[in-house]
Amino acid sequence: MTHTDHSTTSYWDYIQTEALLSLQNPKTNLPDEAVFIMYHQVTELVFKMILHELQQLVENPFSTDAMGIKVDRINRYTELLISSFAIMKHGMDHNEYNRFRKELAPASGFQSVQFRYIEIYCTRITNLLSKNITIDLGASPSVALCFEYLYWKEAGHDHQTGKKTPTLLDFEEKYEKELISLATNVRGKTLEDQLLNLPNPNPAIEEKLKTFDYLYNVKWPLVHLDTAQHYLDSRGENKPATGGSDWKKYLHPRHQQRSFFPSLWDKSEIYDWAEPRKTDLDKNITS
């Protein structure tokens, strides 16, 4: 009589296959809603891969060579985010999507906390401030004060009433204290800080970081915007986002001009975020 040796490791236990495959719970019976859920779950796993590298870079000292290896990894993960949007754009029926998306509000990709973690690990909090601030926050504003004026908070306000949307209120209630704590703990240690503290200029590291900045803050938002337009505006409908944001303005890098490493760019490049630079890497991604 044979039996399974339960002391050995199986693929399904190691990967937790059954648990992973049980995490899709559509709100409708429309088949393509499952695609939508699985795609976003894959995205969150890729975010976690990026964070896995960022946490090591921020929390432990690394040689420039080791930093370069890890930024290369991050760039590959970000390339995956970019190329994967074809699944969203071409992988769901237009009418099905617009039927099941009505059940999603006020949930929104805006509420991805890992996206905010990545920003906080990458750059000084002052680089994430809105470009539309009309008051002087001082030379070194507190993290808590900065959080009142972050660029993404604008997308969470109803511009007619000036009040916060349910999407933003729910997100703040669940995550804001945690995000402020993280931003406080990494202040002075972000990836940008490490770049600025390099004893000597390192063109190889600078180019890798510049590529990441471009991929994450320009190329990826643009393919996201293209996909949103396909489902929300390709037939002239101009549908609102489930979270209620002005999605065209929020997603387009021309409006945000967000950069993790602004010291690596000259002003003309930053101001021309709407026309991202063409690099060999970019050509490979778009071809």
C-alpha beads as a LAMMPS data file, in Angstrom:
LAMMPS data file: protein, C-alpha beads

287 atoms
286 bonds

1 atom types
1 bond types

-500.0 500.0 xlo xhi
-500.0 500.0 ylo yhi
-500.0 500.0 zlo zhi

Masses

1 110.0

Atoms # bond

1 1 1 0.000 0.000 0.000
2 1 1 1.388 3.391 -0.988
3 1 1 0.772 6.685 0.662
4 1 1 1.738 10.300 0.225
5 1 1 4.636 11.523 2.335
6 1 1 3.133 14.645 3.874
7 1 1 6.553 15.828 5.056
8 1 1 7.506 16.658 1.474
9 1 1 6.567 19.898 -0.248
10 1 1 4.054 19.837 -3.069
11 1 1 3.666 22.505 -5.727
12 1 1 0.075 23.224 -4.715
13 1 1 0.962 23.699 -1.051
14 1 1 4.046 25.767 -1.771
15 1 1 2.228 28.113 -4.172
16 1 1 -1.029 27.931 -2.192
17 1 1 -2.830 27.226 -5.445
18 1 1 -6.253 26.430 -4.004
19 1 1 -6.296 29.549 -1.847
20 1 1 -5.145 31.706 -4.756
21 1 1 -7.773 30.340 -7.137
22 1 1 -10.539 30.854 -4.590
23 1 1 -10.034 34.621 -4.400
24 1 1 -12.200 35.592 -7.379
25 1 1 -15.692 36.566 -6.291
26 1 1 -17.550 38.445 -9.047
27 1 1 -20.567 40.556 -8.125
28 1 1 -22.409 39.647 -11.331
29 1 1 -22.765 36.561 -13.532
30 1 1 -21.077 38.279 -16.486
31 1 1 -18.076 36.127 -17.496
32 1 1 -15.655 38.975 -18.208
33 1 1 -15.939 40.324 -14.677
34 1 1 -13.743 37.395 -13.592
35 1 1 -11.099 38.551 -16.094
36 1 1 -11.261 42.041 -14.611
37 1 1 -10.788 40.729 -11.071
38 1 1 -7.949 38.357 -11.946
39 1 1 -6.124 41.039 -13.905
40 1 1 -6.181 43.426 -10.956
41 1 1 -5.064 40.680 -8.596
42 1 1 -2.091 40.007 -10.898
43 1 1 -1.351 43.749 -10.875
44 1 1 -1.301 43.794 -7.084
45 1 1 1.127 40.852 -7.077
46 1 1 3.429 42.759 -9.443
47 1 1 3.186 45.777 -7.130
48 1 1 4.271 43.486 -4.319
49 1 1 7.274 42.361 -6.370
50 1 1 8.279 45.990 -6.907
51 1 1 7.843 46.701 -3.205
52 1 1 9.892 43.635 -2.311
53 1 1 12.883 45.220 -4.059
54 1 1 12.189 48.776 -2.878
55 1 1 11.942 47.735 0.763
56 1 1 15.354 46.096 0.573
57 1 1 16.887 49.142 -1.110
58 1 1 15.452 51.579 1.432
59 1 1 15.926 49.523 4.582
60 1 1 19.449 48.179 3.914
61 1 1 22.607 49.772 2.524
62 1 1 23.532 48.477 -0.923
63 1 1 26.523 48.969 -3.160
64 1 1 25.806 50.830 -6.387
65 1 1 26.251 47.580 -8.326
66 1 1 23.645 45.811 -6.188
67 1 1 21.353 48.834 -6.448
68 1 1 21.613 48.643 -10.215
69 1 1 20.626 44.970 -10.206
70 1 1 17.565 45.659 -8.092
71 1 1 16.474 48.650 -10.176
72 1 1 16.813 46.433 -13.264
73 1 1 14.397 44.016 -11.596
74 1 1 11.988 46.826 -10.798
75 1 1 12.121 47.995 -14.407
76 1 1 11.286 44.506 -15.669
77 1 1 8.310 44.329 -13.293
78 1 1 7.131 47.732 -14.500
79 1 1 7.472 46.646 -18.120
80 1 1 5.173 43.755 -17.216
81 1 1 2.585 46.201 -15.880
82 1 1 2.756 48.148 -19.126
83 1 1 2.514 45.211 -21.518
84 1 1 -0.202 43.520 -19.465
85 1 1 -2.701 46.296 -20.125
86 1 1 -3.415 44.646 -23.469
87 1 1 -5.284 42.043 -21.395
88 1 1 -7.571 44.762 -20.109
89 1 1 -8.055 46.577 -23.392
90 1 1 -8.592 43.539 -25.594
91 1 1 -9.652 40.897 -23.076
92 1 1 -13.136 42.049 -22.127
93 1 1 -16.339 42.630 -24.038
94 1 1 -17.092 46.355 -24.175
95 1 1 -20.746 45.964 -23.257
96 1 1 -20.100 43.416 -20.511
97 1 1 -17.531 45.666 -18.901
98 1 1 -19.869 48.624 -18.871
99 1 1 -22.589 46.480 -17.308
100 1 1 -20.594 44.983 -14.453
101 1 1 -18.619 48.147 -13.696
102 1 1 -21.845 49.699 -12.387
103 1 1 -21.620 47.259 -9.488
104 1 1 -18.096 48.393 -8.532
105 1 1 -18.704 51.949 -7.309
106 1 1 -17.324 53.504 -5.231
107 1 1 -14.381 51.067 -5.443
108 1 1 -11.583 52.270 -7.695
109 1 1 -8.000 51.448 -8.646
110 1 1 -7.324 54.806 -7.001
111 1 1 -7.612 52.837 -3.741
112 1 1 -4.618 50.583 -4.379
113 1 1 -2.556 51.115 -1.245
114 1 1 0.453 49.333 -2.723
115 1 1 0.591 51.986 -5.450
116 1 1 0.912 54.581 -2.669
117 1 1 3.543 52.492 -0.870
118 1 1 5.654 52.477 -4.032
119 1 1 5.455 56.255 -4.326
120 1 1 6.440 56.711 -0.696
121 1 1 9.431 54.372 -0.907
122 1 1 10.627 55.942 -4.147
123 1 1 10.570 59.672 -3.571
124 1 1 10.467 62.472 -1.048
125 1 1 6.942 63.284 0.036
126 1 1 7.232 66.851 -1.271
127 1 1 7.504 65.474 -4.820
128 1 1 4.004 64.067 -4.429
129 1 1 2.398 67.386 -3.581
130 1 1 -0.257 68.792 -5.883
131 1 1 0.928 71.316 -8.452
132 1 1 -2.112 73.433 -7.568
133 1 1 -1.264 74.321 -3.963
134 1 1 -1.960 77.996 -3.328
135 1 1 -0.531 78.268 0.201
136 1 1 3.055 78.218 1.445
137 1 1 3.759 74.973 3.320
138 1 1 7.166 76.155 4.478
139 1 1 10.638 74.867 3.719
140 1 1 10.223 71.525 5.492
141 1 1 6.538 70.692 5.977
142 1 1 5.569 67.789 8.207
143 1 1 4.498 64.542 6.613
144 1 1 1.013 64.943 8.081
145 1 1 0.692 68.408 6.513
146 1 1 1.923 67.125 3.167
147 1 1 -0.757 64.439 3.219
148 1 1 -3.412 67.125 3.136
149 1 1 -2.106 68.307 -0.241
150 1 1 -0.970 65.190 -2.113
151 1 1 -1.684 65.206 -5.837
152 1 1 -4.013 62.188 -5.704
153 1 1 -6.215 63.782 -3.052
154 1 1 -7.480 66.154 -5.752
155 1 1 -8.903 63.201 -7.679
156 1 1 -10.820 62.235 -4.543
157 1 1 -12.808 65.454 -4.308
158 1 1 -16.099 66.361 -5.914
159 1 1 -15.108 69.500 -7.807
160 1 1 -18.631 70.877 -7.698
161 1 1 -19.073 70.658 -3.933
162 1 1 -15.424 70.565 -2.846
163 1 1 -16.221 67.610 -0.568
164 1 1 -14.301 64.355 -0.406
165 1 1 -15.807 61.487 -2.366
166 1 1 -16.807 58.221 -0.674
167 1 1 -13.876 56.611 -2.534
168 1 1 -11.359 58.897 -0.828
169 1 1 -13.091 58.818 2.555
170 1 1 -13.081 55.015 2.636
171 1 1 -9.426 54.903 1.600
172 1 1 -8.357 57.456 4.208
173 1 1 -10.235 55.656 6.953
174 1 1 -8.517 52.368 6.174
175 1 1 -5.000 53.419 5.201
176 1 1 -4.086 57.054 5.908
177 1 1 -2.524 56.529 9.355
178 1 1 -0.486 53.639 8.005
179 1 1 0.687 55.671 5.006
180 1 1 1.677 58.660 7.138
181 1 1 3.603 56.343 9.457
182 1 1 5.464 54.772 6.532
183 1 1 6.274 58.158 4.978
184 1 1 7.592 59.357 8.344
185 1 1 9.746 56.255 8.815
186 1 1 11.368 56.441 5.371
187 1 1 11.879 60.196 5.322
188 1 1 15.491 60.805 4.361
189 1 1 15.931 57.181 3.237
190 1 1 13.831 56.969 0.063
191 1 1 15.302 55.754 -3.196
192 1 1 15.558 59.385 -4.277
193 1 1 17.453 60.256 -1.092
194 1 1 19.890 57.444 -1.792
195 1 1 20.438 58.779 -5.297
196 1 1 21.086 62.282 -3.981
197 1 1 23.477 60.927 -1.355
198 1 1 25.710 59.009 -3.759
199 1 1 29.279 60.289 -3.136
200 1 1 29.907 60.587 -6.870
201 1 1 27.654 60.796 -9.927
202 1 1 26.922 57.348 -11.332
203 1 1 25.588 57.628 -14.901
204 1 1 24.641 53.925 -15.070
205 1 1 22.499 54.113 -11.924
206 1 1 21.040 57.433 -12.995
207 1 1 19.967 56.007 -16.354
208 1 1 18.328 52.984 -14.730
209 1 1 16.414 55.220 -12.314
210 1 1 15.454 57.585 -15.095
211 1 1 14.085 54.634 -17.056
212 1 1 12.044 53.516 -14.045
213 1 1 10.710 57.037 -13.554
214 1 1 9.670 57.209 -17.202
215 1 1 8.112 53.741 -17.263
216 1 1 6.170 54.120 -14.014
217 1 1 5.125 57.761 -14.173
218 1 1 4.699 58.317 -17.913
219 1 1 4.419 55.141 -19.958
220 1 1 2.231 53.137 -17.598
221 1 1 -0.305 55.942 -16.923
222 1 1 -0.575 56.505 -20.684
223 1 1 -1.462 52.876 -21.455
224 1 1 -3.866 52.961 -18.497
225 1 1 -5.472 56.080 -19.951
226 1 1 -5.702 54.472 -23.395
227 1 1 -7.523 51.479 -21.925
228 1 1 -9.903 53.663 -19.911
229 1 1 -10.718 55.651 -23.040
230 1 1 -11.449 52.415 -24.901
231 1 1 -14.182 51.442 -22.433
232 1 1 -15.403 54.804 -21.186
233 1 1 -15.104 57.162 -24.130
234 1 1 -14.450 55.284 -27.396
235 1 1 -18.083 55.716 -28.441
236 1 1 -18.365 59.311 -27.236
237 1 1 -19.981 58.376 -23.919
238 1 1 -17.433 60.082 -21.622
239 1 1 -18.502 57.849 -18.730
240 1 1 -17.328 58.750 -15.206
241 1 1 -14.839 56.597 -13.312
242 1 1 -16.303 54.297 -10.656
243 1 1 -14.557 56.391 -8.017
244 1 1 -15.932 59.630 -9.445
245 1 1 -12.569 61.132 -10.414
246 1 1 -11.808 63.220 -13.483
247 1 1 -9.982 60.193 -14.886
248 1 1 -8.638 61.888 -18.022
249 1 1 -6.894 64.544 -15.960
250 1 1 -5.851 62.176 -13.181
251 1 1 -4.241 59.613 -15.489
252 1 1 -2.512 61.837 -18.017
253 1 1 1.089 62.610 -16.991
254 1 1 0.809 66.006 -18.659
255 1 1 -1.374 67.154 -15.780
256 1 1 0.449 65.475 -12.894
257 1 1 4.054 65.841 -14.133
258 1 1 4.951 63.435 -11.351
259 1 1 8.585 62.395 -11.078
260 1 1 10.332 60.264 -8.482
261 1 1 13.773 61.616 -9.353
262 1 1 13.330 65.202 -10.609
263 1 1 17.045 65.967 -10.289
264 1 1 17.688 63.601 -13.218
265 1 1 15.514 65.548 -15.645
266 1 1 15.880 69.027 -17.058
267 1 1 12.855 71.291 -16.969
268 1 1 12.017 70.886 -20.644
269 1 1 11.756 67.103 -20.205
270 1 1 9.492 67.371 -17.163
271 1 1 7.260 69.940 -18.809
272 1 1 7.033 67.749 -21.895
273 1 1 5.698 64.718 -19.995
274 1 1 2.905 64.502 -22.571
275 1 1 5.503 63.508 -25.170
276 1 1 7.625 60.926 -23.366
277 1 1 11.157 60.366 -24.545
278 1 1 11.802 57.606 -27.039
279 1 1 14.396 55.160 -25.801
280 1 1 15.456 51.745 -27.033
281 1 1 13.538 50.267 -24.104
282 1 1 10.431 52.209 -25.075
283 1 1 10.678 51.045 -28.680
284 1 1 10.857 47.447 -27.521
285 1 1 7.773 47.851 -25.334
286 1 1 5.611 49.534 -27.946
287 1 1 6.633 47.427 -30.922

Bonds

1 1 1 2
2 1 2 3
3 1 3 4
4 1 4 5
5 1 5 6
6 1 6 7
7 1 7 8
8 1 8 9
9 1 9 10
10 1 10 11
11 1 11 12
12 1 12 13
13 1 13 14
14 1 14 15
15 1 15 16
16 1 16 17
17 1 17 18
18 1 18 19
19 1 19 20
20 1 20 21
21 1 21 22
22 1 22 23
23 1 23 24
24 1 24 25
25 1 25 26
26 1 26 27
27 1 27 28
28 1 28 29
29 1 29 30
30 1 30 31
31 1 31 32
32 1 32 33
33 1 33 34
34 1 34 35
35 1 35 36
36 1 36 37
37 1 37 38
38 1 38 39
39 1 39 40
40 1 40 41
41 1 41 42
42 1 42 43
43 1 43 44
44 1 44 45
45 1 45 46
46 1 46 47
47 1 47 48
48 1 48 49
49 1 49 50
50 1 50 51
51 1 51 52
52 1 52 53
53 1 53 54
54 1 54 55
55 1 55 56
56 1 56 57
57 1 57 58
58 1 58 59
59 1 59 60
60 1 60 61
61 1 61 62
62 1 62 63
63 1 63 64
64 1 64 65
65 1 65 66
66 1 66 67
67 1 67 68
68 1 68 69
69 1 69 70
70 1 70 71
71 1 71 72
72 1 72 73
73 1 73 74
74 1 74 75
75 1 75 76
76 1 76 77
77 1 77 78
78 1 78 79
79 1 79 80
80 1 80 81
81 1 81 82
82 1 82 83
83 1 83 84
84 1 84 85
85 1 85 86
86 1 86 87
87 1 87 88
88 1 88 89
89 1 89 90
90 1 90 91
91 1 91 92
92 1 92 93
93 1 93 94
94 1 94 95
95 1 95 96
96 1 96 97
97 1 97 98
98 1 98 99
99 1 99 100
100 1 100 101
101 1 101 102
102 1 102 103
103 1 103 104
104 1 104 105
105 1 105 106
106 1 106 107
107 1 107 108
108 1 108 109
109 1 109 110
110 1 110 111
111 1 111 112
112 1 112 113
113 1 113 114
114 1 114 115
115 1 115 116
116 1 116 117
117 1 117 118
118 1 118 119
119 1 119 120
120 1 120 121
121 1 121 122
122 1 122 123
123 1 123 124
124 1 124 125
125 1 125 126
126 1 126 127
127 1 127 128
128 1 128 129
129 1 129 130
130 1 130 131
131 1 131 132
132 1 132 133
133 1 133 134
134 1 134 135
135 1 135 136
136 1 136 137
137 1 137 138
138 1 138 139
139 1 139 140
140 1 140 141
141 1 141 142
142 1 142 143
143 1 143 144
144 1 144 145
145 1 145 146
146 1 146 147
147 1 147 148
148 1 148 149
149 1 149 150
150 1 150 151
151 1 151 152
152 1 152 153
153 1 153 154
154 1 154 155
155 1 155 156
156 1 156 157
157 1 157 158
158 1 158 159
159 1 159 160
160 1 160 161
161 1 161 162
162 1 162 163
163 1 163 164
164 1 164 165
165 1 165 166
166 1 166 167
167 1 167 168
168 1 168 169
169 1 169 170
170 1 170 171
171 1 171 172
172 1 172 173
173 1 173 174
174 1 174 175
175 1 175 176
176 1 176 177
177 1 177 178
178 1 178 179
179 1 179 180
180 1 180 181
181 1 181 182
182 1 182 183
183 1 183 184
184 1 184 185
185 1 185 186
186 1 186 187
187 1 187 188
188 1 188 189
189 1 189 190
190 1 190 191
191 1 191 192
192 1 192 193
193 1 193 194
194 1 194 195
195 1 195 196
196 1 196 197
197 1 197 198
198 1 198 199
199 1 199 200
200 1 200 201
201 1 201 202
202 1 202 203
203 1 203 204
204 1 204 205
205 1 205 206
206 1 206 207
207 1 207 208
208 1 208 209
209 1 209 210
210 1 210 211
211 1 211 212
212 1 212 213
213 1 213 214
214 1 214 215
215 1 215 216
216 1 216 217
217 1 217 218
218 1 218 219
219 1 219 220
220 1 220 221
221 1 221 222
222 1 222 223
223 1 223 224
224 1 224 225
225 1 225 226
226 1 226 227
227 1 227 228
228 1 228 229
229 1 229 230
230 1 230 231
231 1 231 232
232 1 232 233
233 1 233 234
234 1 234 235
235 1 235 236
236 1 236 237
237 1 237 238
238 1 238 239
239 1 239 240
240 1 240 241
241 1 241 242
242 1 242 243
243 1 243 244
244 1 244 245
245 1 245 246
246 1 246 247
247 1 247 248
248 1 248 249
249 1 249 250
250 1 250 251
251 1 251 252
252 1 252 253
253 1 253 254
254 1 254 255
255 1 255 256
256 1 256 257
257 1 257 258
258 1 258 259
259 1 259 260
260 1 260 261
261 1 261 262
262 1 262 263
263 1 263 264
264 1 264 265
265 1 265 266
266 1 266 267
267 1 267 268
268 1 268 269
269 1 269 270
270 1 270 271
271 1 271 272
272 1 272 273
273 1 273 274
274 1 274 275
275 1 275 276
276 1 276 277
277 1 277 278
278 1 278 279
279 1 279 280
280 1 280 281
281 1 281 282
282 1 282 283
283 1 283 284
284 1 284 285
285 1 285 286
286 1 286 287
